[in-house]
């Protein structure tokens, strides 16, 4: 433990390895020469400077990706060869796991344990899984009559634009890169301004693993670069994880350009339903706190609404409050700390504004994070837990994306289901109960793409991930994700005999 902490401290003093865009296999600055600083939320200090790419840079990247696709240097490669490249890439990332985790913590504040085990670890697992799948995806043959057969072939779309969020860029990036690349597409990756460093290094490692030049491009920057990618006439599909506001802009840009395919994983306001007959209320409290606050609430599926059956509400909430209040907050590079900062000052100010709105609504806080003593530099926040009788209050309806939990109460499962479904989102939900009838009754009626029962599991690549309603459409992960980066063509063959 002490040796690892010393190594983390050493790595934190090293300059980021990749601080340029990657276009056609080369490290490049923006054509305009513009840059923007990378501000660490740990202490507010600049740790790097990145190119501020614009439409001209995006056009260069898309043109290169199209040339790579049309040359078939990747799409025409035998699947078993693509498999070898992706597996080699995964191993290069695994070999740098701690370095990348430290980079992630410095860049956007994720606690170092989570960065190494979840974000980088699951990115490696995802690329390994899709790499292994590359040579196991087969086409179909249909016999139409004695002289006519047809091949139903899965064909890559071409150039895929991937716009990533800042909260888990390596993991979510791998969810998109893995299936799109093994299908034979070329890609242009646009990481978030607040979390670009890990994505750039991963893209550079792809080249080292043998991925042909031009197949994976990476451009850095903000809204101008993202808008240029979404509206580009030569991009065949945009996959995006982020806010509903930006998701709407991407759909508009796709419609106004070439009607490119769009896949959106947007916001969430997940309900966590705790019945009085939960098999282990202590475990339910522990899992609920870890899932809710583990990354400062900056998780789209975070269980931000805790619905507790009335007869156990008070004692359950007391335990949740005690566990949340005991979390250690501080430098995310310190292995002893549970929570780090939120991603930037604007995010912190927005969250504090939502808490102030709740004050004006008369909402009571069983735990008020504003009273906690925090580091004097950086963008730190402590957990807050609000208790309300109004499921329509702002804290129970709006995605806050911060360490703010809202507790609501209910009498029976049908009331809990109505409350759970009573938002515009439908990404995740959880239920704790020993009664299988209750569990299945709820699971069939909850409008959510992912439902955990009695703890469920963390992210697994085998299962599709995405939501309903304004949480978006399309699915990341699993074999189902490959389909959104492909289309089907028929090849109909008539025998001459």
C-alpha positions in Angstrom: 0.0 0.0 0.0 2.7 2.5 1.0 4.8 1.5 -2.1 1.9 2.0 -4.4 1.1 5.4 -2.9 4.7 6.4 -3.5 4.5 5.3 -7.1 1.2 7.2 -7.5 2.9 10.3 -6.2 5.8 9.9 -8.6 3.5 9.4 -11.6 1.5 12.5 -10.5 4.7 14.6 -11.0 5.2 13.4 -14.6 3.9 15.4 -17.6 1.1 13.9 -19.6 2.5 11.7 -22.4 0.1 12.8 -25.2 -1.0 16.4 -25.6 -1.8 16.7 -29.3 -4.6 15.6 -31.6 -4.0 12.4 -33.5 -4.7 12.7 -37.2 -3.6 10.1 -39.8 -1.3 8.5 -37.3 0.6 11.7 -36.4 0.5 14.0 -33.4 -0.8 17.4 -34.5 -1.7 20.8 -33.2 -4.9 22.6 -34.2 -4.6 24.2 -37.7 -5.5 27.6 -36.1 -2.8 27.2 -33.4 -5.3 27.7 -30.7 -5.0 25.8 -27.4 -6.9 25.5 -24.1 -5.5 24.6 -20.7 -6.2 21.4 -18.8 -7.3 22.4 -15.3 -7.0 19.8 -12.6 -10.0 19.8 -10.2 -7.6 18.6 -7.5 -6.2 22.1 -6.9 -7.3 24.2 -9.9 -3.8 24.2 -11.4 -3.1 23.8 -15.2 -1.4 20.4 -15.9 -1.3 20.5 -19.7 -2.3 22.5 -22.8 -4.3 20.9 -25.6 -5.1 21.9 -29.2 -8.5 23.6 -29.5 -9.6 21.9 -32.7 -12.3 23.4 -34.9 -14.1 22.5 -38.1 -11.0 22.5 -40.2 -9.3 20.0 -37.9 -12.4 17.8 -37.8 -12.6 17.9 -41.6 -8.9 16.7 -41.8 -9.7 13.9 -39.4 -12.9 12.8 -41.2 -11.1 12.9 -44.5 -8.3 10.7 -43.2 -10.8 8.3 -41.6 -12.7 8.1 -44.9 -9.5 7.4 -46.9 -8.6 4.7 -44.4 -12.0 3.1 -44.8 -12.1 3.3 -48.6 -8.6 1.8 -48.9 -9.9 -1.1 -46.8 -6.6 -1.2 -44.8 -8.8 -2.1 -41.8 -12.2 -3.0 -43.1 -10.6 -5.4 -45.6 -8.3 -6.9 -43.0 -9.2 -10.5 -42.0 -11.3 -10.5 -38.8 -8.7 -12.6 -37.0 -6.1 -9.9 -37.8 -8.3 -7.1 -36.4 -8.7 -9.3 -33.4 -5.0 -9.5 -32.8 -4.6 -5.7 -33.1 -7.4 -5.0 -30.6 -6.2 -7.6 -28.1 -2.6 -6.2 -28.4 -4.1 -2.7 -27.8 -5.9 -3.9 -24.7 -2.6 -5.4 -23.3 -0.7 -2.1 -23.9 -3.4 -0.2 -22.0 -3.3 -2.8 -19.2 0.5 -2.4 -18.9 0.0 1.3 -18.3 -3.1 0.9 -16.1 -1.7 2.8 -13.1 -0.2 5.5 -15.2 -3.5 6.0 -17.0 -5.4 6.0 -13.7 -3.2 8.7 -12.2 -3.6 10.7 -15.4 -7.4 10.3 -15.1 -7.5 11.4 -11.5 -5.4 14.5 -12.2 -7.5 15.4 -15.3 -11.0 15.0 -13.9 -10.8 14.0 -10.2 -11.9 10.4 -10.2 -10.6 8.6 -7.0 -7.5 6.6 -8.0 -8.9 3.2 -6.9 -12.0 3.8 -9.1 -9.9 5.1 -12.0 -7.7 2.1 -12.0 -10.2 -0.7 -11.2 -13.3 0.7 -13.0 -12.5 3.2 -15.7 -9.2 1.8 -17.0 -9.8 -1.8 -15.8 -13.1 -2.1 -17.5 -11.8 -0.4 -20.7 -9.3 -3.2 -20.9 -11.9 -5.8 -20.3 -14.2 -4.3 -22.9 -11.5 -4.2 -25.6 -10.5 -7.8 -24.8 -14.1 -8.9 -25.0 -14.7 -7.2 -28.4 -11.4 -8.3 -29.7 -12.3 -11.9 -29.0 -15.6 -11.4 -30.7 -14.1 -10.0 -33.9 -13.7 -13.3 -35.7 -16.9 -14.9 -34.3 -19.5 -12.7 -36.0 -21.0 -14.5 -39.0 -23.3 -13.6 -41.9 -26.4 -15.5 -42.9 -27.3 -17.6 -45.9 -30.9 -17.9 -47.1 -32.0 -20.5 -49.7 -34.8 -18.9 -51.7 -35.4 -21.8 -54.1 -33.5 -24.5 -55.8 -31.5 -22.1 -58.0 -31.4 -18.9 -55.9 -29.5 -18.3 -52.7 -28.9 -15.1 -50.9 -26.1 -13.9 -48.5 -27.3 -11.5 -45.9 -24.2 -9.6 -45.1 -23.4 -7.3 -42.2 -21.4 -4.3 -43.6 -19.6 -1.6 -41.6 -21.2 1.9 -42.0 -17.9 3.7 -42.7 -16.8 6.6 -40.6 -18.1 6.7 -37.0 -17.9 9.9 -34.9 -17.7 9.2 -31.1 -18.3 12.1 -28.7 -17.4 11.1 -25.2 -18.3 12.4 -21.7 -15.9 13.4 -19.0 -17.0 11.2 -16.2 -15.6 7.8 -17.3 -13.9 8.5 -20.7 -11.7 5.3 -20.9 -14.6 2.9 -20.1 -17.3 4.6 -22.1 -14.8 5.2 -24.9 -14.1 1.5 -25.0 -17.8 0.7 -25.1 -17.9 2.6 -28.4 -14.5 1.9 -29.9 -14.6 -1.9 -29.4 -17.8 -2.8 -31.4 -17.3 -0.1 -34.0 -13.7 -1.0 -34.8 -14.1 -4.8 -34.9 -17.0 -4.3 -37.4 -14.5 -2.7 -39.7 -15.3 1.0 -39.3 -12.9 3.9 -39.1 -13.5 6.4 -36.2 -13.0 10.0 -35.2 -12.9 10.3 -31.4 -13.8 13.6 -29.7 -13.2 13.4 -25.9 -14.6 15.9 -23.5 -12.6 19.0 -22.8 -12.5 18.0 -19.1 -11.2 14.5 -19.7 -9.1 14.3 -22.9 -5.7 13.1 -21.7 -6.5 9.4 -21.2 -8.3 9.2 -24.5 -5.4 10.7 -26.4 -2.9 8.2 -24.8 -5.3 5.3 -25.6 -5.5 6.4 -29.2 -1.7 6.6 -29.4 -1.4 3.1 -27.9 -3.7 1.8 -30.7 -1.1 2.9 -33.2 1.6 1.1 -31.3 -0.6 -2.0 -31.2 -0.7 -2.1 -35.1 -3.9 -0.2 -35.9 -3.4 1.2 -39.4 -2.9 5.0 -39.7 -6.2 6.9 -40.2 -8.4 4.2 -38.7 -8.6 5.9 -35.3 -8.4 9.7 -35.2 -8.6 11.8 -32.0 -9.5 15.5 -32.0 -9.6 17.7 -28.9 -11.7 20.8 -28.2 -15.1 21.9 -27.2 -18.5 22.6 -28.7 -17.1 23.8 -32.1 -15.3 20.5 -32.7 -18.3 18.5 -31.5 -20.7 20.4 -33.7 -18.5 20.0 -36.7 -18.3 16.3 -36.2 -22.1 15.9 -35.7 -22.8 18.0 -38.8 -20.1 16.6 -41.1 -21.5 15.3 -44.4 -19.0 12.4 -44.6 -19.7 11.0 -41.1 -22.0 8.0 -41.2 -22.9 7.7 -37.6 -22.5 9.7 -34.4 -22.5 7.9 -31.0 -22.7 10.2 -28.0 -22.8 9.9 -24.2 -23.6 13.1 -22.4 -26.4 15.6 -21.6 -29.9 15.6 -23.1 -29.3 19.2 -24.2 -26.3 18.3 -26.3 -28.1 15.1 -27.5 -30.8 17.3 -29.0 -28.3 19.4 -30.8 -26.6 16.3 -32.3 -29.9 15.0 -33.6 -30.7 18.3 -35.2 -27.2 18.4 -36.8 -27.6 14.9 -38.1 -31.0 15.7 -39.6 -29.7 18.9 -41.2 -26.7 17.2 -42.7 -26.7 13.7 -44.2 -29.2 12.0 -42.0 -26.4 10.1 -40.3 -27.3 7.5 -37.7 -27.4 8.7 -34.2 -27.0 6.7 -30.9 -27.5 8.6 -27.7 -26.9 7.7 -24.0 -28.2 10.7 -22.1 -29.2 11.6 -18.6 -30.7 9.6 -15.8 -32.6 10.0 -12.5 -32.5 6.5 -11.3 -34.8 5.3 -8.6 -33.5 3.0 -5.8 -36.5 1.2 -4.2 -36.0 -0.3 -0.8 -38.8 -2.5 0.5 -39.2 -3.3 4.2 -38.5 -7.0 3.4 -35.1 -6.3 1.7 -32.9 -9.4 2.4 -30.2 -7.2 4.1 -30.9 -3.6 4.9 -27.4 -3.0 6.0 -26.1 -4.2 2.6 -28.7 -2.2 0.9 -27.5 1.0 2.7 -23.8 0.2 1.9 -24.4 -0.5 -1.8 -26.7 2.5 -2.1 -24.1 4.9 -0.6 -21.2 3.5 -2.7 -23.2 3.6 -5.9 -24.6 7.0 -5.3 -21.5 8.8 -4.0 -18.6 6.7 -5.3 -17.7 9.2 -8.1 -19.3 12.3 -6.4 -22.6 11.4 -8.0 -21.1 12.0 -11.4 -22.6 8.9 -13.0 -25.5 8.9 -15.3 -27.0 5.8 -13.7 -26.4 6.9 -10.1 -29.3 6.1 -7.8 -30.1 9.7 -7.0 -33.6 9.0 -5.8 -33.8 6.7 -2.8 -37.4 5.4 -2.4 -37.9 3.8 1.1 -40.9 2.0 2.3 -42.5 4.1 5.1 -42.2 1.5 7.9 -38.4 1.4 7.6 -37.6 4.8 6.3 -36.3 6.5 9.4 -33.8 3.8 10.5 -32.7 3.2 6.9 -32.1 6.8 6.2 -30.2 7.2 9.5 -27.8 4.4 8.3 -27.4 5.9 4.9 -26.7 9.3 6.4 -24.1 7.8 8.8 -22.3 6.0 6.0 -22.3 9.0 3.7 -21.0 11.3 6.4 -18.2 8.9 7.1 -16.7 9.1 3.6 -13.3 10.6 3.4 -13.1 13.5 1.0 -9.8 14.9 -0.3 -7.1 14.5 -3.0 -8.3 11.6 -5.2 -4.7 10.5 -5.6 -4.6 9.5 -2.0 -5.6 5.8 -1.6 -7.1 6.6 1.8 -9.7 8.9 0.4 -13.1 7.8 -0.8 -14.2 10.9 -2.7 -12.4 13.5 -4.8 -13.5 16.8 -6.3 -16.3 17.4 -8.8 -15.0 17.9 -12.3 -14.7 21.7 -12.4 -15.8 25.0 -10.8 -18.8 25.5 -13.0 -20.1 22.0 -12.1 -19.7 22.7 -8.4 -21.4 26.1 -8.7 -24.3 24.5 -10.6 -24.8 21.8 -7.9 -24.7 24.4 -5.1 -27.3 26.4 -7.0 -29.6 23.4 -7.1 -29.2 22.9 -3.4 -30.0 26.6 -2.8 -33.1 26.1 -4.9 -34.1 23.2 -2.7 -33.7 25.5 0.4 -36.1 27.9 -1.1 -38.6 25.1 -1.7 -38.4 24.2 2.0 -36.8 20.8 1.5 -35.1 19.4 4.6 -31.5 18.1 4.5 -30.7 15.1 6.7 -27.1 15.7 5.7 -25.9 19.0 4.4 -22.6 18.8 2.7 -22.1 22.5 2.8 -21.3 22.3 6.5 -18.3 20.0 5.9 -14.7 21.2 6.2 -13.1 20.6 2.8 -9.7 21.3 1.1 -9.2 25.0 0.5 -8.1 24.5 -3.1 -9.8 22.5 -5.8 -13.5 21.8 -6.5 -14.5 19.6 -3.6 -18.0 18.9 -2.3 -19.4 16.7 0.5 -22.4 14.5 0.2 -25.9 16.0 0.8 -29.0 14.0 1.5 -32.4 15.7 1.1 -35.6 14.2 2.5 -38.9 15.2 0.8 -42.5 14.2 0.6 -42.8 15.6 -2.9 -41.6 13.4 -5.7 -42.1 16.4 -8.1 -39.7 18.6 -6.3 -36.7 19.9 -8.3 -34.1 17.6 -6.6 -36.3 14.6 -7.4 -36.8 15.6 -11.1 -33.6 17.2 -12.4 -30.4 15.4 -13.1 -27.9 17.2 -10.8 -24.8 15.1 -11.6 -23.3 15.7 -8.2 -23.3 14.3 -4.6 -26.9 15.1 -3.8 -29.3 12.2 -2.9 -33.1 12.7 -2.5 -35.0 10.4 -0.2 -38.7 9.8 -0.9 -41.1 7.5 0.9 -43.9 5.1 -0.3 -46.4 2.7 1.2 -46.6 -0.1 -1.4 -44.8 -1.3 -4.5 -47.3 0.2 -6.9 -46.8 3.7 -5.4 -43.0 3.1 -5.6 -43.3 2.2 -9.3 -45.4 5.4 -10.0 -42.8 7.6 -8.3 -39.9 5.8 -10.0 -41.5 6.2 -13.5 -42.4 9.8 -12.7 -39.5 11.6 -14.4 -38.6 12.2 -18.1 -35.7 9.8 -17.8 -35.5 6.0 -18.0 -31.9 4.8 -17.6 -31.6 2.7 -14.5 -33.5 1.5 -11.4 -32.8 -0.8 -8.4 -35.1 -2.7 -6.1 -34.4 -4.5 -2.8 -36.9 -7.2 -1.7 -37.0 -10.8 -0.6 -40.3 -11.3 -2.4 -39.8 -12.6 -6.0 -43.4 -11.6 -6.9 -42.7 -8.1 -5.8 -39.4 -8.0 -7.8 -40.9 -9.3 -11.0 -44.0 -7.2 -10.7 -41.8 -4.1 -10.4 -39.2 -5.1 -13.0 -41.8 -5.5 -15.7 -43.3 -2.1 -15.0 -40.2 0.0 -14.3 -39.3 2.1 -17.3 -35.5 1.7 -17.3 -32.9 0.0 -19.4 -31.0 -1.5 -16.5 -32.6 -2.8 -13.3 -30.5 -4.1 -10.4 -32.2 -6.5 -7.9 -30.7 -6.8 -4.4 -27.5 -5.3 -5.5 -27.3 -6.6 -9.0 -23.8 -6.0 -10.5 -21.6 -3.2 -11.7 -21.0 -2.6 -15.4 -20.4 -5.8 -17.4 -19.6 -5.8 -21.1 -21.9 -8.8 -21.7 -25.1 -6.8 -21.1 -26.4 -4.0 -23.3 -26.6 -0.6 -21.7 -28.9 2.3 -22.5 -32.2 3.8 -21.6 -35.8 4.8 -22.4 -37.5 8.2 -22.8 -35.1 11.1 -22.6 -32.3 8.9 -21.5 -31.7 8.3 -25.1 -31.7 5.3 -27.5 -29.3 2.8 -28.8 -27.3 0.4 -26.7 -23.6 0.3 -25.8 -21.9 -3.0 -24.7 -22.7 -6.6 -25.6 -23.0 -8.0 -29.1 -26.1 -5.8 -29.7 -23.8 -2.8 -29.8 -22.2 -4.0 -33.0 -25.4 -3.8 -34.9 -25.6 0.0 -34.6 -22.3 0.4 -36.4 -23.3 -1.9 -39.3 -26.0 -2.3 -41.9 -27.3 -5.2 -43.8 -27.0 -5.9 -47.5 -28.4 -8.8 -49.6 -26.3 -10.6 -52.2 -28.6 -12.7 -54.3 -27.1 -15.4 -56.4 -28.9 -17.4 -59.1 -27.3 -20.7 -60.2 -26.9 -21.2 -63.9 -27.8 -24.9 -63.6 
